[in-house]
Every structure is written in C-alpha cells, then in structure tokens.
C-alpha cells in the first residue's frame, strides 16, 4: 500500500489508480488512446473485443472485504486482487473526473463535492453542477470514451436516467451514447444489449453510496444493498457474450463518522476566525481565508485546534506534495488557501452552507485513510 503520513495514503504515488481504468480498457479493445497499452499491462487486463466496466459508487476495497459475506460473486474475485488508489479528495466528483479523463484532479479542476468558483467567489456544487461555468469550459480535456469513439470503438454509458446530459457527465464522461436505466434488471439488460456487438460498456451503480450515507456502511441496510448489487453483477456476468472482459471498481470507500469528533467551521471560534469560505466536504476541506489574513497563522490555529484529528497544510504544500497531481494555472485558485484531510472518523461541517440533513449523514468520505482511498479492482473474463 502506498505510504504517506501516519498510515494515510499518498495520492499520486506510483501504482495502479482509478485514472488508468478506462485507458486500460481502451488497451483491451485496441483503441488508440495515449497510455492505453501501459495501463492495460499494469492493470493485468487481457485482450478482447468487448469490455464492461462497472463502477460501484462508495464500494471501498476495505468495505467490500469486511462485508464480503454479503457478496459471494465479488468475494470470489476479491482473493488475490490488488486494489487501486483513488483521488484526493476521495469523493465522487473528483474521482469521476479522473476516471473519465485519465488525468489527475489538478488537471480536471474537479476538486471536491463543492468548490470555490474563482470567477464569482461563490461555492459551486460539482455533483449537481450548480453555480459553475459550463462543464466543457471547466474541464476542457477530452474524455477517454471520446478518444475511444474517435478511434472507431463504440462506447455505451449506462446509468440512472437523471444523469443523462448532466453537468458531471458532460465534464467527466462526455462522448458515449447514454442509456438511462433505473431498475437493476434494466441496467443489466442495457449493458448486455450494448455488447451484442464489439465495443465497451460503462455501468454506474449508485446504491451502495446512497445507503452508506444514510445508514452507514456497517449497517444491515448497506449489507442488503451489497447483496443486491452482487446478485445483479453475477447475473450480468452470466449474460455477457463469452470472452467479454468484466471489470468492477469504485470511486471511493466510506467511513462512518463519529459525532463526538465533529467540528462546525461556522460556530467554532478558532476555525471560523479569518475564514471566508469553506469548500469541499466534511472529510476533505478547501479553506479560503479572508483577503489580507495570514494563511500560515490560520493553518497554525487549525492545527492546534484539531490536533491529531486532521492534517492541515497550505495550498503551496499540498500542490508541492502532489495531492492533486500537476495543477493547471486556472485550477490553482480552486485549491483552498488551506487543505485539510481528516483522520479517524472525524469531520468538519459548515452550518452556513450545509443542511442539517447533510450534516447528520452517517457515512462520509473524502480523506486520505486507506478505507476511503483504496478501491477494488476485480476482473474476470466471461
């Protein structure tokens, strides 16, 4: 496992990561995509004329391993597998940006659930793509599916109907034909239909993340959701054409937060001092200080207040240490003056911008712990 501070995971360290998945799949089907052959080799993928990638939102490697009794099909693929590292923040918008483009977050500009829009100074939400510029302007790089299509490989994306043409889809995964499918059986059927001819299908599965946020990944409800996902993926594997590569991964893992280790950046007198805006999420924060304030002094106060519950660094240190990979000049102001990664099960909320319902969510993610940063990489040939 990639080393970092006190058992945390270093983003961008050498080793397989989520940004290699689609380039690796491009290598499977012979698409002309930069880095495809290298990614296919590192990910241990065979050659084939059909491939299906399933991304199960919120299904961390450690989460799956601990609850594997609910997932006999995935458990059979888990033994001997090597997990992938996701992005920092370990959250859907950031990870999907890298998954879709093969680029680090500093290149995509997709740096959290919420981000500060440098043009307006306001908080934008990436999952719903509100208060942000057009997706193609914010994230201008071509997606890997676009590049596969340009080289003659058909690509189909299957997911919830509401995500068709969404801002996040346009930013991270633009290009493929989108087939909305909301029921599990409909998702499986859509993928099978798409792969009746050679090509690539991408399937997004959201249930584990939704249930994990509401009830926690250790809950019986999450176990039931995992059982349902496992059964559907078993059925998918049985119905795919013979010789199809089926790969299952995730965007991040999840921890259940401890309410006794929760701070509010609005009401805490230390954390609110000289702070203009807090972006990100409760496990990974971009702290933008008040103009004219000394960011180093704010950092020192946050470190003293939070102690061992957080790693607090300046923008310059986070960028220099490669937390976001290479950072475009346009993206640098999106990074907070301070960047905060929570340890253990601690969180920092902001009651100015978060609803009571979001503050009360049980399952959270975004930080650098192995549980959040390591995601499964499960591959089989049907």
N, C-alpha and C positions, 0 to 999 in steps of 0.2 A: 504494500500500500504506500502511496506517495506520502513522504514525510512533510511535516510543517511544524507549527508551534504547538507544543504540548498535546500531541495526538491529533491535531487538526490536519485537514487535507489541503495541500498546496494546489490551488487552481493553476492550470497551465503547466504542471510538471510533466516530464516525459512519461509516456504510457498511453494506452488507448483511452479515448474520451468520446463524448457524445457527438462532437463535431465531425468525427470520422465515419459515423454510421452510414449516412447517405452517400458520401464518396465511396465507401467500401461497397455498398450495394451497386453503385454505378460500375465499379470494377467487376462485380459478379456478372452483370449482363453485357459488359463490353462497351459501356458508354464512354464517350470522350470527355472526361471531367478531370481537371487538374487534381493530382494526388490520388486518383482512384485506385491504381494498382497497388500503391504503397498501403493505403487504408485497407484494401481487401486482404492483403497479406497480414497486416498487423492484427486484424480482427479475426483471422482464421476462417475466411469465407471461401467456399468452393465456387467454381464457375457454374453458371446455369443460365437458362434463357428466361426464367421467371423468378421473381423475388417478392416477398411480402415482408414489410417492416411494421411491427406493431409497437406503438409507444403507449404504455400504460401510465397515465399521469399519477404521480405520487407513489409509485411502487419501488421504493428503495431496495437495494440488494439486502441490507440487514433486515428490513421489514419483511421481505419475502422469506428470507432464511428462517426467521423466528416464527413466522406463521405458516410455514410450508406444509403443515398438516392439512391446511385448507386447500392446497393446490397440488394435487398429485401429478398432474401433467407437467406443470412448471418445475416441480420438485425433481422430476426425472431429468430435466435439462440443467438443473442448477449444479449438480455434483460435477466438480472439475471445471466449472466455468470461471472466467476471470471477469470481475465487474469493470465497468467503465467509470471514469471520473466525469462528473457534470461540471457546470459553470459556477462561478460566483457572480451574483447571488445564485444559490441553488433553488431556483424558482422557475415557474413555467415560462413566463415571457422571455427571460434571459436564455434559458436552456433551449427553447424552441427557436430563438434567433440563431443560435449556433448550430443546432441540429439541422435547420433548414438550409443554412448557407455554408456550413463548414468553417465559419470564421469565429474568432474569439469575440466576446462581448464588447471589447474596446473598439472593434471594427463595426459591429452592428449598431451600437448605441442603445441596445436593449438591455438596460442595466437594473431592472427591478420591476416589481409589481407597479410601483409608482416611481416617476422620475420628475426632476425639475426641468421644465421646458425653458431652455436658455433664451428663447425669443420673447417669452412672456413673463418669466419668473414664477409661473404658476405650476401647480402639481398636475401632471398628466398621468393617466392610468393606462398601462400598456395592454392589459388583458381585454379591456373594453374599448381601447384606443380612443379615449376622450381627452380633450384639451391638448392634442398633439398635432403636429403637421401631418400631411398626407403620408401614409406608410412608406411609399416608394421614395419620398424625399428624406424621411428619417433614416431609412435603411435602404440605400441605393444599390447594394451589391446584388447580383443575380443569385437566385436560389439554386441549389443543386438539382432539384427537379426540373427547373427551367433549362439547365445545361444538359440534362439527360434528354429532354424532349428535343432540344436543338440538334442533338446527335442522332436522332431517329428512334429513341426508345420511348414507347408510350408509358405515361405515368398517370395513375389514378389516385386521388386522395379521398378517403372515406372517413366521415366523422359526423358529429351532430349537425343537423340541418341549420341550426342557428349560426354556425361558424362559416357557412358558405359566404365568401366575399368579405369576411370580417377584416378589420384593420390588422389584427395579429396574423391572420392567414396571409394577407397581402404582403406584410413585412417579412415574414419568415419563410413561407412555403408557397409563394405565388407560382403559377405556371400550370400545375396539373388540372385535369378535369376533376371537379369536386362532386362527389355523390353523397348527399345527405342521407344518413341512416341513424335512426334514434334507438330502435329496439335492438337488443343483442343479435337476434337471428337475422335481422335486416343488415346489420353490419357485416356479418359473416357472408351472407349471400352476395352482398355488393362486391366484396373482395374476390370471392370465387368467380363471379361473373366477369370482373375486370381482368382476371388472369386466365380466362379461356384462351387468350392469345398471349404470346410472349410479351413481357414488359414488367413493370414494377407497380406494386400497390402499397400505399401507406395507410395504415389504420390507426386512428387516435381513439383511446379508450379513457374516459374521464371518471368512471365510477369510484375508483379507489381513493382518488384525491378528494372528491366531494364528501364521501362518507368519513374519511380521515379527518377532514377539517371539522366536521360537525360532531363526531363522536370520539375521535382519537383512533390511531391505528392499532391500539391494543384492545379495542372494543369488540364485542361479539358482532356488532353491525359491520365492522370492517372485515372480520373473518367471513361473514356471509357474502359480502361484496367480492372478496377474493375468490371464494368458491364459485361464484357466478362467472367471473372473468375466466377462471381456469377451465371451467366446463366449455365456455364458448371458444376458447383458443384450442382446446382439444378437438372440438367439432370442426374448427377452421382447418386444422392440420389434416384431419381425415378427409376433408372435401377438396383440398387444393390439388391441382394436377400433379401427378408424380414427377419428381425431380425439381420441385419448387423449393427455393431457399426460404425458410421461415425464420425470422429473427425477432426477438422480443426484447425490448429495453424500456427505459423510463426517463423522465426529465429530472427527477429529484426523489429523495426519500423524505421521511417525515419524523418529527419527534412530537410527543405530547407535552405541552408547556406546563410549567409549574406556576400557578397563580401567586405563590409566595415569593417568586423571583420575577416579578413583573413591575417595571417602572413606567411612569407616564411622562413623556417628554414635555407635555404641556404644564402639568401641575407640579412636577419636581423642581424645586428652586434652583438646584445645581444644573440639571440637564436643560432647563429652559433658558438659562442665562446666556445672552448673546447669540441665541439661535433663531434664525429667521424662518427656516423651513426644514422639515424632516421628510425625506422621501425614502423609498424602498419598502420595507416590511418589518414586522417585529423581530425577526431574526437577523436581518441584514439591512443596515441603515446608511443612507446618504444624508449627512448632516450639513446643511448650508448655513454658515454663520452670518450674523448681521454684518452688513458692509461696515468696514472700519474696525471690526473686532479682530483680535489676535487669535488665529486658528490654533496656534500652539498652546495658548493658555486655555482655550476651550477644551482642547484634547486632554490636557493635563487634569482639568477638573472632571471630565468624564471618566478618565482612567481611575482617579481617586474614588469617585462615587460608585463606580461599577465593580472595581476590584477584579477578582478572578472570573466574574460573570461575563466578561467581554474582552475582545481585542479591539483597541481603538487606535487607528492610525490616520495620518493626514492623507489627503489626495495624492500628494507627491510620493509618499512612501508606498501607498497601495499600487500606484502605477509603476513605480520603480521595481517593486517586488513581483510584478506580473499578475496581480489579482485579476485583471481584466484582459490580459494579453496586450498586444500593441494597441495603443489608443489613438484614434484619429483626432486631429486638432479640434474638429467640430464636436467631438464627443467629450473631450476633457471637461468642459463646464458642466456636463451632466453628472459627473462624478462629484460626490459631496466634498466639501472642504475637509470633512472627517468621514471616514468609512468605518463602520462598526460591525463586527461579527460576534454574535452571541455564542457563549459556551453553554454546556449542560442543557438545561431546559428553560433557560432564562429568556425573557422577551422585553422589548421596549415598545410601548404603544404610544400613539399620539391622539388624544381625545379631541383635538381640534379637527382632525381630518378623517378619523376612523369612527365608524358607527359602534354603538355598544355591542351589536351582534357580531361584528368582525373582531372586536377586542376579546369577546368571550369564546372565540373558536378554540377548540381543544387541540387539534393537530396543526402544527406550524412547520415552516421550513424556510430555507434561505441562507443558512450559515455554512460553516466550514467543517462541521463534525462529519465523521465517516458515515454516520447514519443518513445524513442529508446529501452528502456529496457522492457517494458510491451507488451506482445503479446497475441492475442486472444486464448481462449480455448473454442471451440464451439463443442458441442457433440449432436448427435441425433441418435436415433435407427430407422432404416428404416422399 
